[in-house]
């Protein structure tokens, strides 16, 4: 079944839009959206990073759920149901602020994901493999590339396949994270009953400004993504009903799937032993000793018997979970970039939907090439250090992602004013308040990512990122700011290359 016309389509839609939209197929149902959102929002690659900040991480997780996560769910529920066009966030931004703003914002929204897939996610998967299947020993360089490149291109292949096939990756991934995080949480309870847990006083949960600066960007990175299913808006069977349904249910499940494992890690491991890359995996290995194995005096956990078997199963589920995170974001952001291509905000070459698969194959392949380049470059620049590679790419992915929401969140009140007669099955309360609060939080988090501690002893001892000194603060600023500005300029270049497409409009259609 092909997509029909969209009531909110502007009168200056290029001729290419009509051509490409006819190739889209409707096979994205209510539960597909729910599973897609769970894979989008619940990522296990950052659980260790959050937990490494100690007990106050749990406090900020709950605070951000109230002041950021819930309001963003309300905002996206209205936009997704009122403007269910293919391309979702690109469409909302470009309709509200023009195609140039849409082009820049959308390039940032897209580029994050191949960078994330080829860096953070691929390294997380490799770390799970070495931890549970390679005796904790690092892979040789050829073996590392073999594993991670297969990981990347399996993800790209899943994005290329027609959605009725490719959607099974998010479905499997959703169940994998539910089973993995559920099993881990139950096992923490068993482990605590047998061995006791690290105690916390109320003071340990007290929020601090330094903790806020360090945690808010990565927590907000975890909490964004409600809009992603709308990148396939015209492939949904009933977007106006299913989008709010999926968003509100996934919000509740997501908070639980984040909060319980993070609390579990904090109860099991000393904070000094929790690392951003291996924290969650180390906690799994330690608590699974209740099924077979032991923890030595130096804190090293060794699994045996049923513990080893369950640990291997957990590692497989972990790899499936990070793979499905990458696949869902690649599926969504690639569609948004393709839409901008046939809408005149990116090169027309990229704005092509495959007649065979109903997916943006050209953009999918481009994402795979970018992921591969990031993987190889980052591995070389960090001299093969998985921890450094993980940290460097995660910082870039978080900053690029959050900045892209500076176009999405303010769109709600502007679209209400510009399209007052568009049917809105769901209306968010206090649109201006929600948009302003969310936008200010994004601005604050983005500034702190580029210049940690800005406004309060920038790059002081409480704010300096791991491995960086106060004297290196300007160097750090450039490592974060230069790529970000470069990506914005590339967005402008994409908009300029879309001029021939914009020149060919179907007035009145």
Secondary structure, DSSP 8 states (H G I E B T S, - for coil): -B----TT--TT-BHHHHHHHTT-B--B-HHHHHHHHHHHH--STTHHHHHTT-THHHHHHHHHIIIIIHHHHHHHHHHHHH---BTTHHHHHHHHH-HHHHHHHHHHHHHHHHHHIIIIIHHHHHHHHHHHHSTT----HHHHHHHHHHHHHHHHHHHHS-HHHHHHHHHHHHHHHHHHHHHHHHHHHHHHHHH------GGGG---HHHHHHHHHHHHHHH--TTGGGGBGGGBS-HHHHHHHHHHHHHHHHHHHHHHHHHHHHHHS-GGG--TTTHHHHHHHHHGGGGSEEE-TTS-EEE-HHHHHHHHHHHHHHHHHHHHHHHHHHHHHHHHHHHHHHTTSS-GGG----TTTSS-HHHHHHHHHHHHHHHHHHHHHTTT-HHHHHHHHHHHHHHHHHHHHHHHTTHHHHHHHHTTTS--SS--SSHHHHHHHHHHHHHHHHHHHHSTTTTSSTT-TTT--TT--GGGHHHHHHHHHHHHHHHHHHHHHHHHHTHHHHTSB-TT-
